[in-house]
C-alpha cells in the first residue's frame, strides 16, 4: 500500500484527489478530529518474556 493505492492517504496525495481518507472541506476535518477524540486510547502492548538458553550437553568422556 503506497503511492499506487488510491484508497490510502498516501495514494490520494500522489493522485491529488480527496475522499474519506483525505477530506477536502474544513467541516469534514473537524468531524474527523471529533471522532478521533472520542476513540478510546489503546493500552501499551505487553512484551513477551525473555527466552532462556537451552542447556548445553555434556561432552562425551574420553577412554583412559
N, C-alpha and C positions, 0 to 999 in steps of 0.2 A: 504494500500500500504506500504509494508515494505520489509523485507528480502526475502519473498517468491515471490515477484512480479518481474519477470525478465525484465520488461520494465523500471523500475526505477533505478536510480543511486545506491541506497542502495542495491537493489536486485542484480545488476550486480557486486558490490563489494563482496557481500556474495557468489555469484556463481563463482567469479573470471573470468568473461567474460568482453568483451568490445563491444561497438557499438555506435550508435548515441548519446545515453545519456552519455556514458563514453568512449570517443575516446581514442585510444591507441597510435597512431602515433603523433609526435610533430607537424607536419604540420596541423593536424586536430585541435589540441589545439589552434594554432594561428588563425585558421579560426573561431573557436568558440568565441575567445576573440574579434575578429573584429566585428562579428555580435552582440555581447553583447555591444560593444562600440557604435554601430550605433542605438541601440534600444533607443527610447525616454524615458526619466525619467518620472515616474508617479507622479502626484500631491498627496500630503498627503490627506488621507480620512477626510471628514468633520465629526465632532462629531454631534450626534443627540442632539436636545435641551433638557434641563432637564425637567422632568415631574413634574407638580405641584401636591401637595397632594389634595385629594378630600376634599371638605368642610364637616365639621362634622355636624351631625344632632342635633338639639336642643333636650334636654331631655324633656320627657313629664311632664307637670305641675301636681303637686300633689293637690288633692282637699283639701280645708281648713276645 
